[in-house]
Amino acid sequence: MPAAVRTLRFLLVVLALLAALLATLVPAVQAKPPLKPGTPTDLAIGTITGATGGSYAVPISWRAGKNNTSYAGTVLAGGRVLAQSVITTTSWTPLVVASAGTVITVQVVGVTGNRKSAPATASATLPDTQGPVGVYDAAWGEAVGDVVHVTFTQVSLADDVTTRAGIQVLVDFGDPGSVPFATNGAQTVIEHDYAVPTGAPVRYQPQIRLTDGAGNVSHAAVGAVVVNDSTPPSGTAKVTTQAGWAGWTTVGLATVATDDLSPASSVRRTVSWGDGTTTTAVGNGVLTHLYATPGTYRPSVVFFDEARPANRSEPVEANAVRIQADTIKPSVGITVPTARRSVRAWRVLRGTAHDTETTVRAVRVKAVQRRAGAYYGYVPARRAWVKASTRTRAWATAGHVVVAPSATGAWSARLSGLSRGRLLVRIEASDVRGNTSAPVSRRQALTRR
């Protein structure tokens, strides 16, 4: 064996021995254990307030646990999850929907990477924040001398927590010198004598204040007391939309009422639209109507005041409105890309659709492609091209890509997975009344990516 080879082998053995020696002298580098998230502390629930839609805003705060990068918050009631979120701060105000008196439990868990801490918990009871709801009816007969006797009958009265008998009722009769009458919801009939000048028209507006067991205050609905009123109201009516399309155009009718005693906001109006339908509302404003069939219509309005029985005006006619049938089909077109042979340029089809009468509701696109002698129909639900034995079957296999055009009529439809081959496209548009355009077809050979 040559000396050089023996020397090289000797050196390799020495190096191996040295490596083994170093391995025994240098301790192995220990991998750091993953960070452990700490449990949040001082979890507190603030003042819970009622929010819109019958929900509650629940303010929650806590101190950050060690190593936490986020928190998982949950609000539960009887095992049911009312709210849940991932939070990156140390406060959270979820909205929860539940009835007053429900006991909720809040859990906040510290999170570090994929690890979670033990939960911090706190509980609270949802307060009663809703006032009672009530309706009273006022009824009276003819005045006797200078006095009219009025009976207020409770039509309905309820609260989400307090019983009807526990609701405090305070009636301000609205006449000078009378003392407010205090009772509770168990008393369903309240009576009062109003002083009225003999033969003179007069109006009183009572107020009924309701207070539940939690101190929430509301007011019951109650009508005015109108005595010796024989003057009917008057008013005006004007159609704000004088022409439109059947089943599509919303026609507005603006009304303004006046009366000797009743404010305009309390004058009732009944509108006869001229097509056999009526609408009743209270107060000035704009009523709307949709005519189903073509024709020329002239709405009329009758105004009613608050007297018992109510004084009514003669019918007040508004100006006429002409409603037409939409029978014209929309038009639709496709925009040919500048790079007309490019697959990339045709992956998103673009065009315009217009309607001269109502508006275009949708554009429907079908696509078929021939590749290497085979036909494929595009199925939007699968975003895929499905092979068919013939072109006819490919059209039957293809589904519609349905898109809504923009306000300017522009539309676009994506064809996922389009490749080189001959593309065949059919497009049609329909308006809101169901009129459908003639189909528009386009054939294009795609030879470049």
Buried (B, 14 or more C-beta within 10 A) or exposed (E): EEEEEEEEEEEEEEEEEEEEEEEEEEEEEEEEEEEEBBBBEEBBBEEBEBBEEEBBBBBBBBEBBBBBEBBBBBBBBEEEEBBEEEBEEBEBBBBBEBEBEBEBBBBBBBBBEEEBBEBBEBEBEBBBBBBBBBBBEBEBEEBEEEEBBBBBEBEEBEBBBBEBEBBBBBBBBBBEEBEEBEEBBEEEEBEBBBBBEEEEBBBBBBEBBBBBBBEBEBBBEBBBBBBBBEEBBBBBBBBBBEEBBBBBBEBBBBBBBBBBBBBBEBBBBBBBBBBEEEBEEBEBBEBEBBBEEBBEBEBBBBBBBBBBEBBBBEEBEBEEBEBBEBEEBBBBBBEEBEEEEBBEBBBEBBBBBBBEBBBBBBBBBBBBBBBEEEBBBBBBEEEEBBEBEEEEBBBEBBBBBEBEBEEEBEBBBEBEEBEBBBBBBBBBBBBBBEBBBEEBEBEBEBEEE
